[in-house]
Amino acid sequence: ERARDYLHKTGRFIVIGGIISPVHDSYGKTGLVSSRHRLTMCQLAVQSSDWIRVDPWECYQDTWQTTCSVLEHHRDLMKRVTGCILSNVNTPSITPVIG
C-alpha cells in the first residue's frame, strides 16, 4: 500500500496492480515454509485487496526460476491481459507504454 501511494504521489506512475509471486521450493533458503503453505498465506493476506493478487506460476514450475524469467512471465501476462506493451529498458518503444 505504501509503495503504491508513494508512486502515485510522484505523479510519474499509475499503479494498476500488485503481484505477489511466492518462490519455488527449490530456491534453497533454509527454513523456507513449503510453497503450498506460502501460497495459501499470500492468498489469505490479499483476499480483501482490490489491486493485489497472488500468482502461483512460480511455485508450479519444475524448479526455481531466475528473477528475470519470473519478471518476463509477469510482463507477458500483463501484455495479454491489458493489450499494452510494457516498458522494457533493454528495448525502448515508441508505442504507448504503461509506466
N, CA and C atoms as an extended XYZ file, in Angstrom:
297
Properties=species:S:1:pos:R:3:atomname:S:1:resname:S:1:resid:I:1 pbc="F F F"
N         0.837       -1.197        0.000 N   GLU     1
C         0.000        0.000        0.000 CA  GLU     1
C         0.875        1.251        0.000 C   GLU     1
N         1.911        1.244        0.824 N   ARG     2
C         2.780        2.422        0.907 CA  ARG     2
C         3.517        2.676       -0.400 C   ARG     2
N         3.994        1.612       -1.019 N   ALA     3
C         4.711        1.770       -2.286 CA  ALA     3
C         3.785        2.340       -3.353 C   ALA     3
N         2.566        1.826       -3.433 N   ARG     4
C         1.601        2.335       -4.414 CA  ARG     4
C         1.302        3.806       -4.149 C   ARG     4
N         1.044        4.146       -2.885 N   ASP     5
C         0.754        5.542       -2.534 CA  ASP     5
C         1.914        6.456       -2.914 C   ASP     5
N         3.144        6.021       -2.624 N   TYR     6
C         4.315        6.821       -2.951 CA  TYR     6
C         4.421        7.035       -4.460 C   TYR     6
N         4.279        5.957       -5.227 N   LEU     7
C         4.392        6.071       -6.678 CA  LEU     7
C         3.316        6.979       -7.253 C   LEU     7
N         2.121        6.912       -6.711 N   HIS     8
C         1.054        7.808       -7.164 CA  HIS     8
C         1.401        9.263       -6.851 C   HIS     8
N         1.942        9.505       -5.656 N   LYS     9
C         2.275       10.879       -5.253 CA  LYS     9
C         3.344       11.507       -6.133 C   LYS     9
N         4.244       10.691       -6.690 N   THR    10
C         5.290       11.253       -7.549 CA  THR    10
C         4.697       11.835       -8.819 C   THR    10
N         3.504       11.379       -9.189 N   GLY    11
C         2.877       11.840      -10.410 CA  GLY    11
C         3.458       11.218      -11.669 C   GLY    11
N         4.407       10.312      -11.502 N   ARG    12
C         5.067        9.693      -12.654 CA  ARG    12
C         4.529        8.311      -12.991 C   ARG    12
N         3.755        7.725      -12.065 N   PHE    13
C         3.297        6.356      -12.256 CA  PHE    13
C         1.822        6.212      -11.915 C   PHE    13
N         1.184        5.299      -12.610 N   ILE    14
C        -0.161        4.878      -12.261 CA  ILE    14
C        -0.057        3.385      -11.980 C   ILE    14
N        -0.233        3.000      -10.741 N   VAL    15
C        -0.133        1.599      -10.366 CA  VAL    15
C        -1.464        0.936      -10.690 C   VAL    15
N        -1.416       -0.055      -11.586 N   ILE    16
C        -2.645       -0.731      -11.987 CA  ILE    16
C        -2.837       -2.056      -11.264 C   ILE    16
N        -1.828       -2.482      -10.525 N   GLY    17
C        -1.960       -3.728       -9.781 CA  GLY    17
C        -0.669       -4.103       -9.087 C   GLY    17
N        -0.802       -5.034       -8.187 N   GLY    18
C         0.349       -5.576       -7.479 CA  GLY    18
C         0.312       -7.089       -7.573 C   GLY    18
N         1.473       -7.693       -7.657 N   ILE    19
C         1.563       -9.143       -7.786 CA  ILE    19
C         2.494       -9.686       -6.708 C   ILE    19
N         2.033      -10.715       -6.033 N   ILE    20
C         2.887      -11.467       -5.117 CA  ILE    20
C         3.144      -12.805       -5.789 C   ILE    20
N         4.409      -13.168       -5.889 N   SER    21
C         4.802      -14.399       -6.571 CA  SER    21
C         5.702      -15.213       -5.643 C   SER    21
N         5.113      -16.124       -4.869 N   PRO    22
C         5.936      -16.928       -3.954 CA  PRO    22
C         6.960      -17.773       -4.713 C   PRO    22
N         8.163      -17.810       -4.190 N   VAL    23
C         9.268      -18.516       -4.827 CA  VAL    23
C         9.072      -20.037       -4.741 C   VAL    23
N         9.683      -20.742       -5.676 N   HIS    24
C         9.641      -22.208       -5.747 CA  HIS    24
C        10.365      -22.824       -4.546 C   HIS    24
N         9.950      -24.024       -4.170 N   ASP    25
C        10.564      -24.713       -3.031 CA  ASP    25
C        12.062      -24.951       -3.207 C   ASP    25
N        12.525      -25.110       -4.432 N   SER    26
C        13.945      -25.400       -4.656 CA  SER    26
C        14.826      -24.153       -4.597 C   SER    26
N        14.270      -23.019       -4.190 N   TYR    27
C        15.060      -21.799       -4.050 CA  TYR    27
C        16.240      -22.027       -3.111 C   TYR    27
N        16.016      -22.809       -2.067 N   GLY    28
C        17.129      -23.217       -1.219 CA  GLY    28
C        17.338      -22.424        0.053 C   GLY    28
N        16.446      -21.544        0.394 N   LYS    29
C        16.602      -20.779        1.623 CA  LYS    29
C        16.268      -21.668        2.817 C   LYS    29
N        17.162      -21.709        3.777 N   THR    30
C        16.961      -22.516        4.973 CA  THR    30
C        15.742      -22.034        5.737 C   THR    30
N        14.890      -22.961        6.132 N   GLY    31
C        13.726      -22.625        6.930 CA  GLY    31
C        12.528      -22.127        6.146 C   GLY    31
N        12.624      -22.139        4.823 N   LEU    32
C        11.529      -21.663        3.987 CA  LEU    32
C        10.359      -22.638        4.073 C   LEU    32
N         9.201      -22.129        4.430 N   VAL    33
C         7.989      -22.942        4.515 CA  VAL    33
C         7.627      -23.395        3.102 C   VAL    33
N         6.979      -24.540        2.971 N   SER    34
C         6.654      -25.072        1.646 CA  SER    34
C         5.842      -24.059        0.836 C   SER    34
N         6.036      -24.104       -0.469 N   SER    35
C         5.358      -23.148       -1.345 CA  SER    35
C         3.840      -23.290       -1.246 C   SER    35
N         3.371      -24.482       -1.018 N   ARG    36
C         1.925      -24.688       -0.878 CA  ARG    36
C         1.383      -23.846        0.273 C   ARG    36
N         2.094      -23.838        1.403 N   HIS    37
C         1.662      -23.062        2.562 CA  HIS    37
C         1.858      -21.559        2.343 C   HIS    37
N         2.997      -21.185        1.747 N   ARG    38
C         3.236      -19.759        1.471 CA  ARG    38
C         2.206      -19.205        0.502 C   ARG    38
N         1.845      -20.011       -0.484 N   LEU    39
C         0.837      -19.598       -1.455 CA  LEU    39
C        -0.508      -19.350       -0.760 C   LEU    39
N        -0.889      -20.269        0.101 N   THR    40
C        -2.147      -20.113        0.842 CA  THR    40
C        -2.105      -18.881        1.734 C   THR    40
N        -0.985      -18.666        2.425 N   MET    41
C        -0.867      -17.491        3.296 CA  MET    41
C        -0.980      -16.193        2.496 C   MET    41
N        -0.331      -16.164        1.334 N   CYS    42
C        -0.396      -14.962        0.492 CA  CYS    42
C        -1.820      -14.725        0.000 C   CYS    42
N        -2.496      -15.778       -0.420 N   GLN    43
C        -3.868      -15.631       -0.901 CA  GLN    43
C        -4.780      -15.105        0.203 C   GLN    43
N        -4.589      -15.601        1.417 N   LEU    44
C        -5.382      -15.101        2.544 CA  LEU    44
C        -5.059      -13.640        2.833 C   LEU    44
N        -3.788      -13.279        2.706 N   ALA    45
C        -3.365      -11.907        3.008 CA  ALA    45
C        -3.956      -10.879        2.052 C   ALA    45
N        -4.232      -11.269        0.809 N   VAL    46
C        -4.714      -10.297       -0.179 CA  VAL    46
C        -6.195      -10.467       -0.530 C   VAL    46
N        -6.883      -11.352        0.172 N   GLN    47
C        -8.274      -11.617       -0.210 CA  GLN    47
C        -9.168      -10.382       -0.144 C   GLN    47
N        -8.801       -9.397        0.657 N   SER    48
C        -9.628       -8.187        0.729 CA  SER    48
C        -9.070       -7.048       -0.136 C   SER    48
N        -7.985       -7.292       -0.831 N   SER    49
C        -7.387       -6.254       -1.665 CA  SER    49
C        -8.082       -6.200       -3.020 C   SER    49
N        -8.269       -4.996       -3.506 N   ASP    50
C        -8.864       -4.842       -4.826 CA  ASP    50
C        -7.808       -4.604       -5.906 C   ASP    50
N        -6.529       -4.652       -5.527 N   TRP    51
C        -5.500       -4.395       -6.525 CA  TRP    51
C        -4.289       -5.319       -6.446 C   TRP    51
N        -4.152       -6.091       -5.377 N   ILE    52
C        -3.028       -7.027       -5.258 CA  ILE    52
C        -3.553       -8.441       -5.485 C   ILE    52
N        -2.812       -9.214       -6.278 N   ARG    53
C        -3.180      -10.603       -6.497 CA  ARG    53
C        -1.956      -11.489       -6.308 C   ARG    53
N        -2.215      -12.773       -6.151 N   VAL    54
C        -1.148      -13.759       -5.988 CA  VAL    54
C        -1.080      -14.597       -7.257 C   VAL    54
N         0.110      -14.763       -7.783 N   ASP    55
C         0.292      -15.590       -8.975 CA  ASP    55
C         1.066      -16.845       -8.574 C   ASP    55
N         0.461      -18.020       -8.707 N   PRO    56
C         1.111      -19.269       -8.294 CA  PRO    56
C         2.100      -19.822       -9.312 C   PRO    56
N         2.248      -19.167      -10.461 N   TRP    57
C         3.066      -19.689      -11.555 CA  TRP    57
C         4.450      -20.134      -11.091 C   TRP    57
N         5.116      -19.306      -10.336 N   GLU    58
C         6.494      -19.596       -9.908 CA  GLU    58
C         6.551      -20.862       -9.059 C   GLU    58
N         5.568      -21.040       -8.197 N   CYS    59
C         5.513      -22.233       -7.335 CA  CYS    59
C         5.324      -23.508       -8.142 C   CYS    59
N         4.597      -23.407       -9.246 N   TYR    60
C         4.215      -24.585      -10.029 CA  TYR    60
C         5.241      -25.006      -11.075 C   TYR    60
N         6.322      -24.267      -11.224 N   GLN    61
C         7.351      -24.647      -12.183 CA  GLN    61
C         8.102      -25.877      -11.677 C   GLN    61
N         8.822      -26.546      -12.589 N   ASP    62
C         9.559      -27.756      -12.218 CA  ASP    62
C        10.724      -27.474      -11.275 C   ASP    62
N        11.240      -26.271      -11.335 N   THR    63
C        12.372      -25.894      -10.498 CA  THR    63
C        12.353      -24.388      -10.264 C   THR    63
N        13.276      -23.921       -9.454 N   TRP    64
C        13.405      -22.495       -9.164 CA  TRP    64
C        13.685      -21.740      -10.449 C   TRP    64
N        13.070      -20.570      -10.588 N   GLN    65
C        13.237      -19.714      -11.766 CA  GLN    65
C        14.039      -18.469      -11.389 C   GLN    65
N        14.807      -17.975      -12.336 N   THR    66
C        15.539      -16.735      -12.086 CA  THR    66
C        14.540      -15.582      -11.973 C   THR    66
N        14.960      -14.526      -11.316 N   THR    67
C        14.114      -13.344      -11.189 CA  THR    67
C        13.733      -12.827      -12.577 C   THR    67
N        14.670      -12.852      -13.502 N   CYS    68
C        14.411      -12.366      -14.855 CA  CYS    68
C        13.284      -13.167      -15.514 C   CYS    68
N        13.308      -14.483      -15.394 N   SER    69
C        12.267      -15.289      -16.043 CA  SER    69
C        10.909      -15.071      -15.371 C   SER    69
N        10.901      -14.836      -14.070 N   VAL    70
C         9.645      -14.554      -13.374 CA  VAL    70
C         9.086      -13.216      -13.841 C   VAL    70
N         9.946      -12.217      -13.948 N   LEU    71
C         9.501      -10.908      -14.428 CA  LEU    71
C         9.017      -10.975      -15.875 C   LEU    71
N         9.682      -11.776      -16.696 N   GLU    72
C         9.229      -11.950      -18.078 CA  GLU    72
C         7.843      -12.582      -18.111 C   GLU    72
N         7.609      -13.564      -17.247 N   HIS    73
C         6.285      -14.188      -17.154 CA  HIS    73
C         5.226      -13.138      -16.836 C   HIS    73
N         5.493      -12.314      -15.840 N   HIS    74
C         4.515      -11.295      -15.435 CA  HIS    74
C         4.335      -10.236      -16.516 C   HIS    74
N         5.422       -9.855      -17.185 N   ARG    75
C         5.321       -8.895      -18.283 CA  ARG    75
C         4.452       -9.458      -19.406 C   ARG    75
N         4.696      -10.716      -19.775 N   ASP    76
C         3.920      -11.337      -20.846 CA  ASP    76
C         2.455      -11.486      -20.452 C   ASP    76
N         2.210      -11.816      -19.208 N   LEU    77
C         0.838      -11.925      -18.720 CA  LEU    77
C         0.132      -10.572      -18.806 C   LEU    77
N         0.820       -9.513      -18.397 N   MET    78
C         0.230       -8.174      -18.457 CA  MET    78
C        -0.044       -7.759      -19.893 C   MET    78
N         0.840       -8.131      -20.819 N   LYS    79
C         0.604       -7.825      -22.235 CA  LYS    79
C        -0.693       -8.482      -22.708 C   LYS    79
N        -0.871       -9.752      -22.332 N   ARG    80
C        -2.071      -10.465      -22.765 CA  ARG    80
C        -3.323       -9.875      -22.133 C   ARG    80
N        -3.240       -9.510      -20.853 N   VAL    81
C        -4.407       -9.015      -20.127 CA  VAL    81
C        -4.782       -7.605      -20.554 C   VAL    81
N        -3.782       -6.724      -20.684 N   THR    82
C        -4.070       -5.319      -20.961 CA  THR    82
C        -4.012       -4.969      -22.440 C   THR    82
N        -3.327       -5.780      -23.219 N   GLY    83
C        -3.148       -5.456      -24.622 CA  GLY    83
C        -2.141       -4.351      -24.846 C   GLY    83
N        -1.416       -3.975      -23.791 N   CYS    84
C        -0.434       -2.889      -23.886 CA  CYS    84
C         0.975       -3.447      -23.882 C   CYS    84
N         1.871       -2.680      -24.438 N   ILE    85
C         3.286       -3.009      -24.375 CA  ILE    85
C         3.838       -2.351      -23.131 C   ILE    85
N         4.478       -3.137      -22.290 N   LEU    86
C         5.030       -2.607      -21.056 CA  LEU    86
C         6.453       -2.136      -21.278 C   LEU    86
N         6.883       -1.177      -20.489 N   SER    87
C         8.211       -0.605      -20.605 CA  SER    87
C         9.285       -1.674      -20.440 C   SER    87
N        10.281       -1.639      -21.302 N   ASN    88
C        11.401       -2.561      -21.224 CA  ASN    88
C        12.660       -1.732      -21.451 C   ASN    88
N        13.509       -1.634      -20.442 N   VAL    89
C        14.690       -0.773      -20.541 CA  VAL    89
C        15.660       -1.243      -21.609 C   VAL    89
N        15.613       -2.520      -21.979 N   ASN    90
C        16.542       -3.029      -22.985 CA  ASN    90
C        16.091       -2.720      -24.404 C   ASN    90
N        14.785       -2.551      -24.608 N   THR    91
C        14.274       -2.251      -25.937 CA  THR    91
C        13.232       -1.155      -25.833 C   THR    91
N        13.674        0.091      -25.738 N   PRO    92
C        12.726        1.197      -25.632 CA  PRO    92
C        11.736        1.177      -26.791 C   PRO    92
N        10.530        1.602      -26.504 N   SER    93
C         9.464        1.555      -27.502 CA  SER    93
C         8.879        2.935      -27.716 C   SER    93
N         8.415        3.191      -28.927 N   ILE    94
C         7.706        4.443      -29.196 CA  ILE    94
C         6.202        4.218      -29.068 C   ILE    94
N         5.817        2.951      -28.799 N   THR    95
C         4.421        2.577      -28.604 CA  THR    95
C         3.987        3.068      -27.220 C   THR    95
N         2.687        3.399      -27.045 N   PRO    96
C         2.232        3.804      -25.708 CA  PRO    96
C         2.641        2.784      -24.662 C   PRO    96
N         3.162        3.280      -23.575 N   VAL    97
C         3.742        2.431      -22.538 CA  VAL    97
C         3.022        2.662      -21.221 C   VAL    97
N         2.841        1.599      -20.469 N   ILE    98
C         2.343        1.719      -19.104 CA  ILE    98
C         3.552        1.921      -18.212 C   ILE    98
N         3.592        3.002      -17.445 N   GLY    99
C         4.738        3.291      -16.584 CA  GLY    99
C         4.802        2.404      -15.387 C   GLY    99
